[in-house]
Amino acid sequence: MTGLRDRQKADRERRILDAAVRMFRARGYRAVRLDELADRADVSVGTVYNYYQTKGDILIATVALEVEEVIGIGSAIVADPPRGVETALLALIFEYYDHSLNYLSKEMWRTAMALSIEAPDTRNGQHYSALDRKLCGQVIELVARLKERGEVRDDIDPEPFGELIFNNLNMMFIEFVKDDSMTLEALRCAVAAQMRPLAAMIATEDA
């Protein structure tokens, strides 16, 4: 029975998140009421509150869906990166970017970012920051893996350099979601131009 209850609980939560993704994208985060979301998910409003304290919690949970999926994809790249520092870094970054609008619209991303900045010590703010740290950690891990493989110079510390790369890709993503007219291809081109000299700076002569 415990297994059945757990599956039912997971199913209800997934229905809530699926409904949130569809409704937030279609109508905008602020326009959607929790009672409407509950109706779409075929659960009661009370059930929604059993899982999430606020509508912001639901939005951050959709961000978590996004991040956990791209971390899973990124893990395969980190485990066996393509040859070449620039190629490997861009492979990971582009997976992040190309997946970024699967669940969230740009408006949803802007709202989630605002929630995390407005109240960094709240559950939402802390959860968002934790997700960022996971992504940053994966970039650091990739730089370390390339160093182990002899493609990154011995004098390069993967942690600060990985943080530098993550901070840049994150800032560029913020610019992307701020501009509704900016395409993913434009974002990719801009970041590729920035990564080229950074990669050359840390690559060994033989890489």
MARPA-121013 format. One line per 2 residues: number of its first residue (from 1); for each residue x, y, z of N, C-alpha, C, O. Coordinates in nm, 3 decimals. Each point is the difference from the previous one (the first is absolute). Layout:
REM MARPA-121013
NUM> X:Y:Z:X:Y:Z:X:Y:Z:X:Y:Z | ...
This chain:
REM MARPA-121013
1> 0.081:-0.121:0.000:-0.081:0.121:0.000:0.085:0.126:0.000:-0.036:0.100:-0.062 | 0.151:-0.105:0.134:0.086:0.117:0.005:0.048:0.038:-0.140:0.003:0.118:-0.036
3> 0.033:-0.218:-0.042:0.044:0.027:-0.137:-0.108:0.064:-0.083:0.028:0.091:-0.077 | -0.152:-0.138:0.093:-0.111:0.057:-0.074:-0.023:0.145:0.041:-0.020:0.087:-0.085
5> 0.024:-0.060:0.216:-0.019:0.138:0.047:0.108:0.092:-0.053:-0.027:0.114:-0.038 | 0.150:-0.163:0.036:0.110:0.081:-0.051:-0.018:0.031:-0.147:0.026:0.112:-0.045
7> -0.071:-0.211:-0.031:-0.024:0.022:-0.143:-0.113:0.098:-0.022:0.007:0.086:-0.089 | -0.113:-0.098:0.168:-0.112:0.093:-0.012:0.043:0.142:0.036:-0.040:0.096:-0.066
9> 0.121:-0.083:0.169:0.051:0.131:0.040:0.085:0.061:-0.110:-0.014:0.118:-0.032 | 0.104:-0.199:-0.024:0.086:0.049:-0.108:-0.082:0.039:-0.123:0.030:0.098:-0.068
11> -0.135:-0.177:0.040:-0.086:0.030:-0.114:-0.074:0.133:0.019:-0.009:0.080:-0.093 | -0.042:-0.057:0.214:-0.070:0.126:0.027:0.095:0.119:-0.014:-0.035:0.103:-0.057
13> 0.155:-0.119:0.111:0.096:0.110:-0.008:0.039:0.028:-0.145:0.012:0.116:-0.040 | 0.006:-0.221:-0.037:0.037:0.020:-0.140:-0.115:0.067:-0.077:0.025:0.083:-0.087
15> -0.149:-0.119:0.119:-0.115:0.064:-0.066:-0.005:0.149:0.034:-0.031:0.082:-0.086 | 0.062:-0.050:0.209:0.002:0.142:0.040:0.107:0.075:-0.080:-0.026:0.109:-0.051
17> 0.144:-0.166:0.040:0.108:0.067:-0.072:-0.028:0.008:-0.149:0.028:0.102:-0.063 | -0.084:-0.208:0.006:-0.035:0.002:-0.142:-0.104:0.109:-0.028:0.011:0.072:-0.099
19> -0.111:-0.062:0.187:-0.101:0.103:-0.016:0.062:0.139:0.013:-0.035:0.091:-0.075 | 0.126:-0.076:0.170:0.066:0.129:0.019:0.079:0.040:-0.123:-0.008:0.115:-0.044
21> 0.084:-0.207:-0.012:0.079:0.030:-0.120:-0.091:0.047:-0.112:0.027:0.103:-0.063 | -0.133:-0.176:0.037:-0.091:0.035:-0.110:-0.067:0.135:0.024:-0.007:0.083:-0.090
23> -0.042:-0.061:0.211:-0.076:0.122:0.027:0.091:0.123:0.012:-0.035:0.107:-0.049 | 0.150:-0.122:0.114:0.092:0.113:0.012:0.050:0.043:-0.138:0.012:0.119:-0.028
25> 0.017:-0.218:-0.057:0.048:0.034:-0.135:-0.109:0.065:-0.084:0.027:0.095:-0.074 | -0.149:-0.145:0.087:-0.109:0.050:-0.084:-0.051:0.137:0.044:-0.031:0.084:-0.084
27> 0.023:-0.063:0.215:-0.066:0.121:0.049:0.090:0.094:0.078:-0.038:0.113:0.028 | 0.158:-0.160:0.007:0.088:0.079:0.083:-0.015:-0.038:0.146:-0.111:-0.029:0.046
29> 0.221:0.028:0.025:0.002:-0.046:0.139:-0.099:0.077:0.087:-0.075:-0.061:0.076 | 0.076:0.193:-0.086:-0.080:0.081:0.092:-0.150:-0.011:-0.025:-0.080:0.026:0.091
31> 0.041:-0.065:-0.211:-0.143:-0.006:-0.034:-0.067:-0.128:0.049:-0.123:-0.007:0.004 | 0.200:-0.092:0.032:-0.056:-0.131:0.036:-0.030:-0.005:0.149:0.086:0.032:0.083
33> -0.209:-0.071:-0.049:-0.038:-0.017:0.140:0.017:-0.147:0.040:-0.010:-0.090:-0.083 | 0.037:0.069:0.211:0.023:-0.136:0.048:-0.123:-0.088:-0.015:0.013:-0.120:-0.024
35> -0.133:0.177:0.039:-0.119:-0.083:-0.017:-0.015:-0.047:-0.144:-0.045:-0.111:-0.026 | 0.084:0.198:-0.070:-0.003:-0.039:-0.141:0.103:-0.110:-0.027:-0.027:-0.096:-0.073
37> 0.143:0.111:0.132:0.106:-0.099:-0.018:-0.044:-0.135:0.057:0.025:-0.105:-0.059 | -0.089:0.110:0.176:-0.049:-0.124:0.061:-0.102:-0.069:-0.089:0.004:-0.122:-0.017
39> -0.096:0.201:-0.041:-0.100:-0.058:-0.091:0.068:-0.068:-0.118:-0.039:-0.111:-0.039 | 0.139:0.177:-0.019:0.069:-0.057:-0.116:0.073:-0.129:0.038:0.008:-0.093:-0.080
41> 0.045:0.088:0.201:0.073:-0.119:0.045:-0.093:-0.108:0.054:0.044:-0.110:0.033 | -0.175:0.142:-0.023:-0.100:-0.093:0.052:0.030:-0.039:0.145:-0.008:-0.116:0.038
43> 0.043:0.218:0.041:0.020:-0.019:0.144:-0.069:0.117:0.071:-0.040:0.097:-0.063 | 0.027:-0.107:0.194:-0.057:0.110:0.077:0.106:0.105:0.029:0.120:-0.028:-0.007
45> -0.165:0.150:0.040:0.095:0.104:0.039:0.077:-0.044:0.124:0.120:0.028:0.012 | -0.189:-0.097:0.080:0.067:-0.050:0.119:0.114:-0.095:-0.033:0.104:0.001:0.065
47> -0.125:-0.083:-0.167:0.105:-0.092:-0.043:0.121:0.077:-0.052:0.114:-0.037:0.028 | -0.140:0.144:-0.104:0.110:0.083:-0.049:0.082:0.052:0.118:0.123:-0.005:-0.002
49> -0.192:0.053:0.105:0.070:0.054:0.117:0.071:-0.109:0.081:0.091:0.030:0.077 | -0.133:-0.154:-0.093:0.073:-0.109:0.065:0.141:-0.015:-0.057:0.091:-0.048:0.068
51> -0.076:0.089:-0.194:0.128:-0.014:-0.067:0.080:0.131:-0.002:0.122:-0.001:0.013 | -0.192:0.113:-0.029:0.067:0.128:-0.018:-0.067:0.108:0.085:-0.123:0.009:0.003
53> 0.203:0.071:0.064:-0.055:0.103:0.086:-0.050:0.122:-0.078:-0.096:0.065:0.040 | 0.161:-0.035:-0.152:-0.034:0.118:-0.079:0.007:-0.033:-0.149:0.054:-0.103:-0.040
55> -0.110:0.193:-0.040:0.012:-0.015:-0.145:0.146:0.010:-0.042:0.042:-0.063:-0.096 | 0.035:0.145:0.169:0.143:0.010:-0.028:0.072:-0.132:0.018:0.092:-0.032:-0.075
57> -0.133:-0.045:0.176:0.059:-0.133:0.020:-0.022:-0.089:-0.122:0.088:-0.076:-0.040 | -0.206:0.088:-0.019:-0.030:-0.081:-0.119:0.089:0.042:-0.116:0.051:-0.085:-0.073
59> -0.031:0.216:0.057:0.085:0.048:-0.108:0.144:-0.049:0.018:0.062:-0.047:-0.094 | -0.010:0.058:0.216:0.136:-0.045:0.024:0.011:-0.151:-0.019:0.105:-0.050:-0.041
61> -0.211:-0.023:0.070:0.001:-0.144:-0.024:0.011:-0.031:-0.149:0.062:-0.100:-0.037 | -0.120:0.184:-0.048:0.016:-0.022:-0.145:0.143:0.030:-0.042:0.053:-0.065:-0.090
63> 0.009:0.164:0.154:0.142:0.025:-0.026:0.082:-0.122:0.039:0.092:-0.039:-0.072 | -0.126:-0.022:0.185:0.071:-0.119:0.045:-0.013:-0.115:-0.100:0.097:-0.072:-0.025
65> -0.216:0.055:-0.033:-0.018:-0.101:-0.104:0.099:0.024:-0.114:0.065:-0.093:-0.048 | -0.057:0.218:0.007:0.089:0.039:-0.110:0.145:-0.032:0.034:0.072:-0.064:-0.077
67> -0.030:0.110:0.194:0.141:-0.013:0.039:0.039:-0.147:0.019:0.107:-0.041:-0.043 | -0.193:-0.036:0.108:0.034:-0.141:0.023:0.015:-0.075:-0.132:0.086:-0.087:-0.013
69> -0.170:0.121:-0.085:0.012:-0.067:-0.130:0.130:0.038:-0.071:0.068:-0.086:-0.055 | -0.033:0.216:0.056:0.123:0.039:-0.070:0.124:-0.051:0.073:0.102:-0.027:-0.064
71> -0.109:0.015:0.195:0.113:-0.058:0.073:0.019:-0.146:-0.039:0.113:-0.048:-0.014 | -0.224:-0.022:-0.004:0.010:-0.137:-0.047:0.064:-0.010:-0.137:0.085:-0.086:-0.023
73> -0.125:0.174:-0.066:0.059:0.002:-0.135:0.147:0.041:0.008:0.086:-0.058:-0.066 | -0.059:0.160:0.149:0.136:0.049:0.012:0.095:-0.101:0.059:0.119:0.001:-0.030
75> -0.170:-0.090:0.115:0.086:-0.100:0.063:0.067:-0.089:-0.103:0.116:-0.040:0.016 | -0.188:0.010:-0.123:0.059:-0.083:-0.106:0.113:0.073:-0.071:0.100:-0.061:-0.038
77> -0.116:0.192:0.020:0.105:0.080:-0.064:0.122:0.008:0.091:0.113:-0.014:-0.046 | -0.136:0.036:0.175:0.112:0.009:0.095:0.074:-0.133:0.009:0.123:-0.002:0.010
79> -0.195:-0.108:-0.014:0.064:-0.132:0.010:0.089:-0.030:-0.120:0.103:-0.065:0.014 | -0.143:0.113:-0.131:0.077:-0.027:-0.122:-0.009:0.122:-0.092:-0.072:-0.002:-0.100
81> 0.145:0.109:0.134:-0.012:0.124:-0.079:0.054:-0.017:-0.141:0.093:-0.079:-0.022 | -0.150:0.152:-0.073:0.060:0.001:-0.134:0.139:0.062:0.006:0.031:0.075:0.093
83> 0.052:-0.106:-0.189:0.137:0.050:-0.002:0.002:0.150:-0.027:-0.078:0.053:-0.080 | 0.170:0.014:0.150:0.016:0.143:-0.018:-0.072:0.077:0.110:-0.119:-0.022:0.025
85> 0.191:0.113:0.042:-0.057:0.074:0.112:-0.121:0.082:-0.044:-0.105:-0.006:0.064 | 0.119:0.080:-0.172:-0.111:0.083:-0.047:-0.121:-0.086:-0.037:-0.113:0.031:0.037
87> 0.138:-0.139:-0.109:-0.109:-0.088:-0.042:-0.072:-0.061:0.120:-0.123:-0.007:0.002 | 0.200:-0.036:0.098:-0.060:-0.064:0.118:-0.082:0.100:0.081:-0.111:-0.031:0.042
89> 0.167:0.150:-0.020:-0.073:0.101:0.078:-0.130:0.039:-0.070:-0.105:0.011:0.064 | 0.113:0.010:-0.194:-0.121:0.041:-0.073:-0.102:-0.112:-0.007:-0.121:0.025:0.000
91> 0.167:-0.150:-0.005:-0.094:-0.112:-0.001:-0.085:0.002:0.126:-0.121:-0.020:-0.006 | 0.184:0.044:0.121:-0.073:0.004:0.126:-0.090:0.123:0.008:-0.118:-0.011:0.034
93> 0.172:0.126:-0.067:-0.077:0.124:0.007:-0.120:-0.004:-0.092:-0.110:0.040:0.038 | 0.129:-0.088:-0.159:-0.111:-0.003:-0.096:-0.109:-0.098:0.043:-0.117:0.023:-0.029
95> 0.155:-0.131:0.098:-0.104:-0.089:0.053:-0.085:0.076:0.102:-0.122:-0.014:0.001 | 0.186:0.094:0.084:-0.075:0.081:0.096:-0.097:0.093:-0.074:-0.119:0.006:0.032
97> 0.172:0.066:-0.129:-0.081:0.100:-0.070:-0.112:-0.064:-0.082:-0.114:0.045:0.004 | 0.148:-0.150:-0.078:-0.098:-0.059:-0.091:-0.118:-0.063:0.074:-0.108:-0.014:-0.056
99> 0.130:-0.024:0.181:-0.105:-0.062:0.080:-0.079:0.104:0.080:-0.104:-0.033:0.059 | 0.151:0.156:-0.056:-0.049:0.099:0.097:-0.145:0.040:-0.018:-0.064:0.044:0.096
101> 0.010:-0.059:-0.216:-0.138:0.041:-0.024:-0.094:-0.119:-0.013:-0.114:0.015:-0.045 | 0.160:-0.134:0.085:-0.087:-0.118:-0.006:-0.118:0.012:0.094:-0.113:-0.036:-0.036
103> 0.137:0.087:0.156:-0.105:0.013:0.099:-0.039:0.147:0.024:-0.117:0.030:0.023 | 0.214:0.057:-0.028:-0.024:0.139:0.038:0.005:0.093:-0.120:0.080:-0.018:-0.091
105> -0.166:0.117:0.094:0.010:0.109:-0.097:0.099:0.103:0.054:0.043:-0.009:0.115 | -0.008:0.106:-0.198:0.088:0.105:0.049:-0.064:0.076:0.115:0.068:0.038:0.095
107> -0.198:-0.016:-0.103:-0.070:0.070:0.108:0.007:-0.079:0.130:0.016:0.059:0.107 | -0.027:-0.190:-0.115:0.010:-0.084:0.118:0.141:0.006:0.059:0.016:0.006:0.122
109> 0.085:-0.007:-0.208:0.137:0.011:0.049:0.022:0.135:0.070:0.061:0.005:0.106 | -0.112:0.101:-0.165:0.019:0.132:0.061:-0.064:0.005:0.138:0.057:0.055:0.094
111> -0.175:-0.114:-0.083:-0.070:0.000:0.129:0.074:-0.083:0.103:0.013:0.040:0.115 | 0.036:-0.157:-0.156:0.074:-0.086:0.092:0.127:0.069:0.048:0.035:-0.006:0.118
113> 0.034:0.073:-0.210:0.121:0.073:0.038:-0.034:0.112:0.098:0.070:0.022:0.099 | -0.179:0.049:-0.127:-0.041:0.109:0.088:-0.034:-0.051:0.140:0.037:0.062:0.099
115> -0.106:-0.175:-0.092:-0.034:-0.059:0.130:0.127:-0.032:0.079:0.006:0.024:0.121 | 0.093:-0.077:-0.188:0.123:-0.039:0.069:0.079:0.122:0.046:0.068:-0.006:0.103
117> -0.076:0.116:-0.177:0.075:0.121:0.035:-0.072:0.080:0.107:0.062:0.055:0.091 | -0.195:-0.049:-0.102:-0.079:0.078:0.097:0.008:-0.057:0.140:-0.001:0.074:0.098
119> 0.007:-0.206:-0.088:-0.005:-0.064:0.132:0.100:-0.116:0.004:-0.040:-0.116:-0.001 | 0.170:0.147:0.005:0.101:-0.107:-0.009:0.000:-0.097:0.117:0.050:-0.111:-0.012
121> -0.106:0.153:0.127:0.001:-0.088:0.117:-0.126:-0.084:0.014:-0.012:-0.079:0.094 | -0.082:0.094:-0.187:-0.122:-0.080:0.005:0.025:-0.137:-0.062:0.106:-0.026:-0.057
123> -0.205:-0.061:0.071:0.010:-0.134:-0.060:0.025:0.011:-0.151:0.084:-0.072:-0.054 | -0.156:0.161:-0.013:0.017:0.017:-0.145:0.141:0.047:-0.034:0.066:-0.054:-0.088
125> -0.022:0.157:0.160:0.132:0.056:-0.028:0.111:-0.101:0.023:0.093:-0.010:-0.080 | -0.102:-0.065:0.188:0.102:-0.099:0.030:-0.001:-0.115:-0.099:0.105:-0.050:-0.039
127> -0.225:0.008:-0.002:-0.010:-0.108:-0.098:0.060:0.042:-0.134:0.074:-0.077:-0.062 | -0.105:0.198:0.018:0.053:0.048:-0.128:0.153:0.007:0.006:0.068:-0.041:-0.095
129> -0.014:0.093:0.205:0.145:0.010:0.015:0.065:-0.138:0.000:0.108:-0.018:-0.056 | -0.175:-0.078:0.119:0.054:-0.137:0.003:0.006:-0.059:-0.140:0.095:-0.072:-0.033
131> -0.195:0.101:-0.049:0.000:-0.049:-0.138:0.114:0.062:-0.079:0.066:-0.068:-0.078 | -0.043:0.197:0.098:0.113:0.067:-0.066:0.132:-0.064:0.041:0.088:-0.020:-0.084
133> -0.075:-0.013:0.212:0.125:-0.061:0.047:0.022:-0.137:-0.064:0.113:-0.038:-0.028 | -0.222:-0.035:0.005:0.014:-0.130:-0.067:0.055:0.017:-0.142:0.089:-0.073:-0.042
135> -0.143:0.170:-0.029:0.046:0.025:-0.137:0.146:0.046:0.001:0.082:-0.046:-0.080 | -0.051:0.138:0.171:0.138:0.048:0.010:0.095:-0.115:0.032:0.108:-0.009:-0.057
137> -0.150:-0.078:0.147:0.083:-0.115:0.035:0.028:-0.089:-0.118:0.109:-0.058:-0.011 | -0.205:0.046:-0.078:0.020:-0.085:-0.117:0.101:0.062:-0.097:0.080:-0.071:-0.060
139> -0.084:0.203:0.046:0.098:0.068:-0.085:0.140:-0.019:0.058:0.095:-0.028:-0.073 | -0.082:0.044:0.204:0.129:-0.022:0.067:0.049:-0.142:-0.024:0.117:-0.023:-0.029
141> -0.208:-0.072:0.041:0.034:-0.141:-0.021:0.050:-0.023:-0.142:0.092:-0.079:-0.022 | -0.152:0.145:-0.075:0.043:-0.015:-0.139:0.142:0.053:-0.019:0.083:-0.065:-0.063
143> -0.054:0.184:0.118:0.135:0.055:-0.011:0.101:-0.094:0.065:0.108:-0.023:-0.054 | -0.144:-0.033:0.169:0.090:-0.094:0.068:0.022:-0.125:-0.084:0.112:-0.052:-0.007
145> -0.217:0.005:-0.057:0.013:-0.120:-0.085:0.091:0.028:-0.119:0.082:-0.084:-0.037 | -0.095:0.200:-0.022:0.086:0.037:-0.113:0.145:0.014:0.045:0.093:-0.033:-0.074
147> -0.073:0.082:0.196:0.135:0.012:0.054:0.060:-0.139:0.022:0.116:-0.023:-0.032 | -0.195:-0.069:0.086:0.047:-0.138:0.020:0.041:-0.063:-0.132:0.092:-0.081:-0.006
149> -0.161:0.120:-0.099:0.027:-0.057:-0.133:0.116:0.070:-0.071:0.036:-0.037:-0.111 | 0.022:0.136:0.176:0.115:0.069:-0.057:-0.034:0.110:-0.098:0.088:0.046:-0.073
151> -0.213:-0.004:0.069:-0.040:0.103:-0.096:-0.002:0.140:0.061:0.000:0.100:-0.072 | -0.002:-0.093:0.205:0.005:0.127:0.072:0.134:0.009:0.072:0.048:-0.099:0.055
153> 0.012:0.218:-0.055:0.132:0.019:0.058:0.005:-0.038:0.148:-0.099:0.013:0.072 | 0.216:-0.060:-0.028:0.017:-0.045:0.138:-0.018:0.113:0.101:-0.041:-0.025:0.113
155> 0.071:0.148:-0.153:-0.007:0.111:0.094:-0.140:0.059:0.014:-0.020:0.097:0.073 | -0.078:-0.154:-0.142:-0.138:0.048:0.006:-0.074:-0.073:0.112:-0.003:-0.123:0.004
157> -0.056:0.200:0.086:-0.084:-0.056:0.107:-0.143:-0.013:-0.054:-0.062:0.102:-0.032 | 0.009:-0.224:0.021:-0.133:-0.017:-0.060:-0.111:0.075:0.071:-0.096:0.044:-0.063
159> 0.106:-0.029:0.196:-0.112:0.059:0.074:-0.023:0.147:-0.035:-0.111:0.034:-0.042 | 0.210:0.055:0.058:-0.029:0.140:-0.035:-0.025:0.019:-0.150:-0.080:0.084:-0.039
161> 0.149:-0.163:-0.044:-0.022:0.018:-0.142:-0.138:-0.052:-0.041:-0.067:0.059:-0.084 | 0.025:-0.170:0.145:-0.135:-0.050:-0.026:-0.105:0.099:0.045:-0.102:0.019:-0.067
163> 0.126:0.044:0.182:-0.092:0.103:0.049:-0.007:0.118:-0.096:-0.108:0.054:-0.025 | 0.223:-0.016:-0.029:0.003:0.110:-0.097:-0.083:-0.034:-0.123:-0.078:0.083:-0.048
165> 0.094:-0.204:-0.003:-0.076:-0.041:-0.118:-0.149:-0.003:0.032:-0.082:0.048:-0.079 | 0.047:-0.105:0.196:-0.142:-0.006:0.035:-0.059:0.139:0.017:-0.110:0.028:-0.047
167> 0.183:0.060:0.115:-0.053:0.136:0.019:-0.024:0.069:-0.133:-0.097:0.075:-0.015 | 0.184:-0.099:-0.082:-0.019:0.060:-0.132:-0.121:-0.059:-0.071:-0.083:0.073:-0.053
169> 0.073:-0.207:0.052:-0.112:-0.061:-0.072:-0.132:0.035:0.068:-0.103:0.013:-0.067 | 0.105:0.003:0.200:-0.120:0.035:0.073:-0.042:0.144:-0.031:-0.118:0.029:-0.019
171> 0.217:0.063:0.015:-0.031:0.139:-0.031:-0.055:0.013:-0.142:-0.092:0.077:-0.024 | 0.149:-0.152:-0.068:-0.050:0.004:-0.138:-0.142:-0.057:-0.009:-0.081:0.045:-0.080
173> 0.052:-0.146:0.164:-0.135:-0.055:0.000:-0.099:0.103:0.054:-0.113:0.010:-0.048 | 0.155:0.068:0.148:-0.085:0.107:0.051:-0.030:0.101:-0.111:-0.114:0.044:-0.015
175> 0.216:-0.008:-0.062:-0.021:0.092:-0.113:-0.099:-0.060:-0.099:-0.083:0.072:-0.057 | 0.092:-0.202:0.036:-0.089:-0.069:-0.093:-0.145:0.007:0.045:-0.089:0.032:-0.079
177> 0.064:-0.062:0.207:-0.139:-0.003:0.047:-0.055:0.142:0.017:-0.122:0.018:0.001 | 0.208:0.081:0.012:-0.047:0.139:0.008:-0.052:0.051:-0.134:-0.084:0.090:-0.004
179> 0.134:-0.148:-0.104:-0.031:0.048:-0.135:-0.086:-0.103:-0.072:0.050:-0.104:-0.044 | -0.179:0.132:0.032:-0.091:-0.096:-0.064:0.032:-0.024:-0.147:-0.038:-0.102:-0.056
181> 0.109:0.196:-0.007:0.030:-0.015:-0.143:0.129:-0.079:-0.025:0.026:-0.042:-0.113 | 0.054:0.022:0.216:0.127:-0.071:-0.018:-0.024:-0.149:-0.017:-0.071:-0.062:0.079
183> 0.130:0.005:-0.181:-0.017:-0.143:-0.028:0.108:-0.083:0.069:0.104:0.052:0.042 | -0.130:-0.181:-0.031:0.101:-0.091:0.054:0.125:0.000:-0.086:0.112:-0.008:0.052
185> -0.129:0.017:-0.182:0.115:0.000:-0.090:0.087:0.124:0.024:0.122:-0.009:-0.003 | -0.185:0.123:0.027:0.077:0.122:0.030:0.075:-0.016:0.132:0.115:0.044:0.012
187> -0.179:-0.105:0.086:0.066:-0.025:0.128:0.119:-0.093:-0.018:0.109:0.026:0.052 | -0.128:-0.132:-0.125:0.108:-0.096:-0.024:0.118:0.067:-0.069:0.115:-0.024:0.037
189> -0.142:0.107:-0.137:0.107:0.067:-0.075:0.079:0.095:0.090:0.122:0.006:-0.006 | -0.194:0.069:0.090:0.066:0.096:0.089:0.090:-0.071:0.100:0.113:0.042:0.024
191> -0.163:-0.151:0.034:0.079:-0.071:0.101:0.116:-0.075:-0.065:0.107:-0.010:0.059 | -0.127:-0.042:-0.178:0.109:-0.067:-0.070:0.116:0.096:-0.025:0.116:-0.037:0.014
193> -0.148:0.162:-0.051:0.104:0.100:-0.023:0.075:0.032:0.129:0.119:0.028:-0.003 | -0.188:-0.032:0.116:0.064:0.028:0.129:0.082:-0.119:0.049:0.105:0.019:0.061
195> -0.151:-0.140:-0.088:0.071:-0.118:0.047:0.129:-0.025:-0.076:0.093:-0.060:0.053 | -0.086:0.105:-0.177:0.118:-0.028:-0.084:0.129:0.050:0.066:0.092:-0.080:0.017
197> -0.082:0.208:0.022:0.125:0.044:0.063:0.021:-0.059:0.140:0.114:-0.022:0.041 | -0.223:-0.003:0.033:0.014:-0.061:0.132:0.057:-0.141:-0.012:0.089:-0.039:0.076
199> -0.141:-0.037:-0.170:0.049:-0.136:-0.020:0.147:0.000:-0.042:0.079:-0.082:0.046 | -0.045:0.174:-0.136:0.139:0.008:-0.047:0.094:0.036:0.115:0.115:-0.044:0.002
201> -0.164:0.122:0.092:0.081:0.045:0.113:0.040:-0.116:0.091:0.110:0.001:0.056 | -0.195:-0.101:-0.042:0.030:-0.108:0.096:0.042:-0.130:-0.067:0.043:-0.093:0.068
203> -0.054:0.084:-0.200:0.032:-0.124:-0.069:0.150:-0.024:-0.008:0.077:0.095:-0.013 | -0.036:-0.221:0.020:0.139:-0.035:-0.022:0.033:0.014:-0.147:-0.091:0.007:-0.083
205> 0.218:-0.003:0.051:0.042:0.016:-0.140:-0.044:-0.117:-0.086:-0.024:0.015:-0.119 | 0.014:-0.133:0.181:-0.035:-0.120:-0.078:-0.151:-0.019:-0.012:-0.046:-0.084:-0.078
207> -0.033:0.162:0.154:-0.144:-0.021:0.000:-0.064:0.051:-0.126:-0.122:-0.010:-0.016
